[in-house]
Amino acid sequence: MATDLAMPPEWAEHERTLMAWPTRVALWGDALGEARRVYAEIARAIAAFEPVLMVAPPGSGAEARDLCGGGVEVVEIPIDDSWIRDSGPIFVTGPGGRRAGVDFRFNAWGEKFKPFDDDDALPKALLAHLGSDRIEAPLVLEGGSINVDGEGTLVTTEQCLLNPNRNPELDRDEIAALLRDYLGAETVIWLPHGLVEDHDTDGHVDNVAAFVAPGRVLLQTVADVASPNYERLQENLELLRASTDSQGRAIDVVELDVLPMTDVRGEPGCVPYTNLYMANGAVIVPVDGADPDRDEEVLGMLGRLLAPREVVPVPGRLLAEGGGGVHCITQQVPAWS
């Protein structure tokens, strides 16, 4: 089903940001309360720049309102988990001020976390609440696995989109065709790898690359040649430098070779700054806080890169321990007329 609608870039004006309340006890365990406080802090930070709608499971709305404050709208809809970038709708826009939410299939990153039925059903319920048109897509796809420039170019990773636990019946060309039909992606750039530590999502692109302007990509690399990520991220760098976008431009690559490490359920994990979120007039950046000087240096670089947006650091360590970052827990709703 080809349409004349396409996914706008993240830096385009937003009507609001969508988030979802931490819910899965098996994931967060004793840290569930802290996770909810961190999500609330991030919701308040974003709400200083644009409206925020927090989805909470039935019975949790009062707690979410209390922690998030009056600047965040809360709606109760059944959910299994709190990674709305992946489980929520992806919005597309087109001529005449048209806007719709694409409802991709969701299988909890290859059925790694169960149950996931409520998350799979979330886009339909949420789009009904928003009064938005819905387009059902025949593809398992998470929002964290793609990033677009708004001019017809999409970047993803082979590690994730070609993983047989998503769409085993589809090959690379067939997946690219569906990305064109449902998101307006005329050119797909296939990076080989995500982060080696990113087991849960099988290498989502939002941990390693993000368009920050047409033709320009912020790319995660590492300076330490002994890092298990060094070779794979160099492969990404080489491929991206050799790529052109849908307009025929060579990609301008901005390297970020700093990758803070942490512990995730007893295994090495990381808190990538690249898992940031661009809100209206701001860029929300996860930081681990272990090295304030390092954080300040990277935030300064991002401030120069994304000027005149205000750079807003938010806690990233607990999100990483849960399996994601700020980009993973947000989804933009583009403005429309």
C-alpha positions in Angstrom: 0.0 0.0 0.0 2.0 3.0 -1.2 0.8 6.4 0.0 2.0 10.0 -0.6 2.7 10.3 3.1 6.2 10.3 4.6 7.8 10.3 8.0 9.1 13.8 8.9 12.5 14.3 10.5 12.7 14.4 14.3 13.7 18.1 14.2 10.4 19.1 12.4 7.9 20.9 14.7 6.1 18.6 17.1 2.5 18.7 18.3 3.5 16.7 21.3 5.7 13.9 22.6 4.4 10.5 23.6 5.7 8.5 26.5 4.7 5.3 28.4 4.8 4.6 32.1 7.2 2.0 33.4 5.1 -1.1 34.0 6.9 -4.4 33.5 7.9 -5.6 37.0 10.0 -8.5 35.6 12.2 -5.9 33.9 12.6 -3.3 36.5 12.2 -5.4 39.7 13.1 -3.3 42.8 14.0 -0.4 40.6 10.5 0.1 39.3 9.8 3.0 41.6 13.1 4.7 40.6 12.3 4.1 36.9 9.0 5.9 37.3 10.7 8.8 39.0 13.2 9.0 36.2 10.6 8.8 33.5 8.6 11.5 35.3 11.7 13.7 35.4 12.3 13.3 31.7 8.6 14.0 31.0 8.8 17.2 32.9 12.0 18.2 31.1 10.4 17.7 27.7 7.1 19.4 28.8 9.1 22.6 29.3 9.3 22.7 25.5 6.2 20.9 24.2 3.2 19.0 25.4 3.7 15.5 26.7 1.2 12.7 26.7 2.0 9.8 29.1 0.3 6.5 28.5 -0.2 4.6 31.8 -1.9 1.2 32.3 -5.4 1.3 33.9 -5.0 2.0 37.6 -1.7 3.8 37.4 -2.9 7.1 36.0 -3.1 8.8 39.4 0.5 7.9 40.3 1.8 9.0 36.9 -0.1 12.4 37.3 1.3 12.9 40.7 4.9 12.2 39.8 4.8 14.0 36.4 2.9 17.1 37.5 0.2 19.1 35.9 2.3 19.9 32.8 2.0 16.3 31.6 -1.3 14.8 30.3 -1.9 11.2 31.3 -4.2 8.7 29.5 -4.9 5.2 30.7 -4.5 2.5 28.1 -3.3 -1.1 28.6 0.4 -1.5 28.0 3.0 -4.2 28.7 6.2 -2.1 28.7 7.4 1.5 28.5 9.4 1.7 25.3 6.9 3.7 23.2 9.4 4.5 20.4 9.2 0.8 19.5 5.6 -0.1 20.4 3.8 3.1 19.6 2.6 4.5 16.2 5.0 6.1 13.8 3.6 9.3 12.3 3.6 10.3 8.6 2.5 13.5 7.0 1.7 14.7 3.5 0.1 17.3 1.2 -2.8 19.3 2.5 -1.8 19.0 6.1 -2.6 15.2 6.2 -1.3 13.1 9.1 -1.7 9.5 10.0 -0.1 7.0 12.4 1.4 3.9 10.9 0.6 0.8 13.0 3.5 -1.6 12.5 3.4 -5.1 14.1 5.3 -5.4 17.4 6.6 -8.7 18.7 8.8 -7.4 21.7 12.1 -7.5 19.8 11.8 -11.0 18.6 9.5 -12.2 21.4 12.2 -11.6 24.0 9.7 -10.2 26.6 6.2 -11.6 27.2 3.4 -10.7 27.3 3.4 -8.1 24.5 -0.2 -8.2 23.2 -1.1 -4.9 24.8 1.9 -3.2 23.4 1.1 -4.6 19.9 -2.4 -3.2 20.3 -1.3 0.2 21.6 -1.1 2.1 18.3 -4.7 1.4 17.4 -5.9 2.5 20.9 -3.7 5.6 21.1 -4.5 6.8 17.6 -8.2 6.5 18.4 -7.6 8.6 21.5 -5.7 11.2 19.4 -8.4 11.2 16.7 -5.7 10.3 14.1 -6.0 8.3 11.0 -4.4 4.8 11.2 -2.5 2.9 8.5 -1.9 -0.8 9.3 1.5 -2.0 7.9 2.3 -5.7 7.3 5.8 -5.5 8.8 7.3 -6.0 12.3 9.2 -2.8 12.9 10.3 -0.8 16.0 10.8 3.0 15.8 14.2 2.6 17.4 15.4 0.6 14.4 15.0 3.5 11.9 15.9 7.1 11.6 15.0 9.5 8.7 16.1 12.8 7.3 12.6 13.9 6.1 13.8 14.1 2.5 13.5 10.4 1.6 16.5 8.8 3.3 16.3 6.3 6.1 19.1 4.7 8.0 18.9 1.4 9.8 21.0 -1.6 10.7 21.2 -5.0 9.0 21.7 -6.6 12.4 18.1 -5.6 13.4 15.9 -5.3 10.3 17.3 -8.5 8.7 17.2 -10.5 11.9 15.0 -13.6 11.3 13.1 -13.0 14.6 11.3 -10.0 13.0 10.3 -10.7 9.4 11.7 -14.1 8.3 9.5 -14.2 5.2 10.9 -11.0 3.8 14.3 -10.3 2.2 16.2 -7.0 2.3 14.6 -5.7 -0.9 11.1 -6.5 0.2 11.7 -4.8 3.6 13.1 -1.7 1.8 10.0 -1.6 -0.4 7.7 -1.6 2.6 9.8 1.2 4.2 9.3 3.2 1.0 5.5 2.4 0.9 4.7 3.2 4.5 7.4 5.8 5.5 8.4 7.4 2.2 11.9 6.1 2.4 13.2 6.3 -1.2 16.8 5.5 -0.1 17.7 3.1 2.7 21.2 3.1 4.2 21.9 -0.3 5.7 24.6 0.0 8.4 26.0 -3.4 9.3 25.9 -3.1 13.1 24.4 -1.8 16.2 26.3 -1.9 19.6 27.7 -5.3 20.7 26.0 -4.7 24.1 22.6 -4.2 22.5 21.3 -7.7 22.9 17.7 -6.8 23.7 16.9 -4.9 20.5 19.4 -6.7 18.2 21.3 -3.5 17.4 18.8 -0.7 17.1 20.1 2.2 15.0 19.2 4.9 17.6 22.1 3.7 19.7 24.6 4.3 16.9 23.3 6.8 14.3 20.9 9.7 14.0 20.2 12.2 11.2 20.7 15.7 12.7 20.1 17.6 9.5 19.5 16.7 5.8 22.6 14.9 4.7 24.3 14.9 8.1 24.5 12.0 10.5 25.7 11.9 14.1 27.6 8.5 14.2 28.7 6.6 17.3 32.3 5.3 17.1 34.8 4.5 19.8 38.4 5.7 20.2 39.7 2.6 22.0 40.9 0.0 19.5 40.5 -2.6 22.2 36.8 -2.0 22.6 34.6 -4.9 21.2 32.7 -2.1 19.4 35.7 -0.7 17.6 35.8 -2.8 14.4 32.0 -2.9 14.0 31.6 0.8 14.4 34.5 1.4 11.9 32.6 -0.7 9.4 29.5 1.5 10.0 31.7 4.6 9.5 33.2 3.3 6.2 29.9 2.4 4.8 28.2 5.7 5.8 31.1 7.8 4.3 30.6 5.9 1.0 26.8 6.4 1.0 24.7 9.0 -0.7 21.2 10.1 0.3 18.0 10.3 -1.7 19.1 13.7 -3.1 22.4 12.4 -4.3 24.5 14.1 -1.6 27.4 12.4 0.1 26.6 11.9 3.8 28.3 14.4 6.1 29.4 12.2 9.1 29.9 13.7 12.5 31.7 11.2 14.7 31.1 10.9 18.4 33.8 8.6 19.7 32.8 8.7 23.4 30.7 5.8 24.7 30.1 5.7 28.5 30.0 2.1 29.9 27.9 0.8 32.7 26.7 -2.5 34.2 23.4 -3.9 32.9 22.1 -6.9 34.8 25.6 -8.1 35.5 26.9 -7.6 32.0 28.7 -4.7 30.2 26.3 -2.0 29.0 26.5 1.5 27.8 24.8 4.9 27.9 25.2 6.3 24.4 24.7 10.0 24.0 23.5 9.3 20.5 20.3 8.0 22.0 19.1 11.6 22.2 15.7 13.1 21.5 15.1 16.4 19.6 12.1 18.2 21.0 10.9 21.7 20.0 13.8 24.0 20.7 15.7 21.4 22.7 17.8 18.3 22.5 17.3 15.9 25.4 20.5 13.9 26.1 21.0 10.9 28.4 24.0 11.2 30.6 25.4 8.6 33.1 26.9 11.2 35.4 29.9 9.2 36.2 32.3 11.7 34.6 30.9 15.2 34.7 33.8 16.6 32.7 33.2 14.1 29.9 29.5 14.9 30.0 30.1 18.6 29.7 32.5 18.1 26.8 30.0 16.0 24.8 27.0 18.2 25.7 29.0 21.2 24.5 29.7 19.5 21.2 26.1 18.6 20.8 25.1 22.1 21.6 27.3 23.5 18.8 26.1 20.8 16.4 22.4 21.3 17.1 22.3 25.1 17.8 20.2 27.0 18.5 18.5 24.1 20.4 19.0 24.1 24.1 20.8 21.0 25.4 19.1 19.4 28.3 20.9 16.5 30.1 18.7 13.9 31.8 19.5 10.7 33.8 20.5 7.9 31.4 22.0 5.2 33.6 18.8 3.6 34.8 17.3 3.7 31.3 20.4 1.8 30.0 20.0 -0.7 32.8 16.4 -1.2 31.5 17.6 -1.6 28.0 17.4 1.8 26.3 17.8 5.5 26.4 15.8 8.8 26.0 15.1 8.2 22.4 13.7 4.8 23.2 11.1 6.1 25.6 9.8 9.0 23.5 7.9 9.3 20.2 7.2 12.5 18.4 3.8 13.5 17.0 4.5 15.9 14.2 2.5 19.2 14.1 -0.1 19.4 11.4 -2.6 22.0 10.1 
